[in-house]
Amino acid sequence: MSNSQPATGVGNAAATPPSHKSVWLALVATTLGGVLEWYDLILYGLFAVTLSHLFFPVSSAAGSLLLSLGSFGVAFVARPVGAAWLGSYADRKGRRHGLVLSSVLMTIGTGILAVLPSYSHIGLLAPCAVILSRLLQGFAAGGEFGGAATMLAERSQKWRGVYSSLQWSAGGVAVTLASGIAWCVHQAFTDAQITAWAWRLPFALGMVLGPLTTWLRLLSDESPEFIGQQTNHHPLKEIIQKEPYRLLLAMGLVSAGASGSYLNIYMPTLARTELHVGQAASFMGTLVSGALTIILPPLFAVFGDKINRRRMMAVMAVLGGVMAWPFFKFLVAYPSGAHLVLVQAFLVTTLYCGYYASVPALFAELFLPRNRTTAIALSYALGQLLFGGFTPMVLSWLISRFHDKTIPGLYLLFAVMLSLVCLALSQKVVARASVSSKKGV
């Protein structure tokens, strides 16, 4: 299969169109997995300081925090492996089967952390088990995004952007749920109680979401574009041999949204450790930004589907990248809970909702249906590894090294510039594919 084939090709759809009920069930089951994925990741980021004392006790608080944030980033090392394996599984066995497996594995990863004894009880086994849970979570999440993005994007070509953007809304639900529960925990319990046991309560909720997600996915139907596809091939091998350029472009497209979203997760830690904002107030920006990401991604995606997807993404990326440093300058000069909310709301609106909302739909246009899950999962996982998971640790180190609390703004500007280059190049790739298709190549 030539790399010049149109990336927007469609598989053989089912003879009977799916009912509205089955479509809604598939949408709910798919997006609920996104809630589970992001809920676990965000909770770990929000409780990074507490977890650092419990599982990574070292001589200095800064070193302990770096180890905790580093174990957060370890999950992203496992993501490409999970993306390759689970993505290939979904391209051969079906999108639904891949999503069921990823939700089971995510539940186990969250459950390990919820019940794990601390370092004071089991010694070195504690940090090793934390790393194991993060690796398992990362492996499952690596396949989750690709499977979910593909399942949603293939539900409707006309509204590909809107349907696939629901995954980001699921992330918004997770951010709001995680930060809201974290805020309630800090209001209801003392610091001593939180450190002793109350931090486990939010993670225990993830053990309830997991089985519910798996059950709904077992009830849902298969993607219509997958039905009739050839399944005795090797997706990963084909992608590496025939679509490496598209894979690199997709990784670059991830950089702006990944850096922005994981900076948002890091913001409560930044607010507490560097800006000395109160513990409860430090969660408010994440809570408000989470609410925005529930509502705004589908609205931006509507414009992308009806007008021009790439143009809208470029405008929002430029706005977010150019204004990031001045906003951080303002926040450092006038640190407060209200200003933290303002900065996080702006960055989430531009880089996450405005830019990132249409990335899954653009991915679906870049890659062929037969290998789409593997390609999307792998490019997203590698992009997240480079620009997402280690962002909190990198920013913490850069701020400590250069004593400049506005560095996150410059970091975002670099990520946006890379994404804009890849966005321009991706337009040429899809255009050439379309011309080749019309010529019968």
ZIWO-V930739 format. One record per helix or strand. SS is the DSSP state (H for helix, E for strand). FROM is the first residue (numbers start at 1). LEN is the number of residues. If there is no record, write none. Layout:
# ZIWO-V930739
ss;from;len
SS;FROM;LEN
SS;FROM;LEN
This chain:
# ZIWO-V930739
ss;from;len
H;20;27
H;48;8
H;61;33
H;95;21
H;119;4
H;124;30
H;160;29
H;191;8
H;200;20
H;235;8
H;244;30
H;279;4
H;284;50
H;337;30
H;369;19
H;391;12
H;407;32
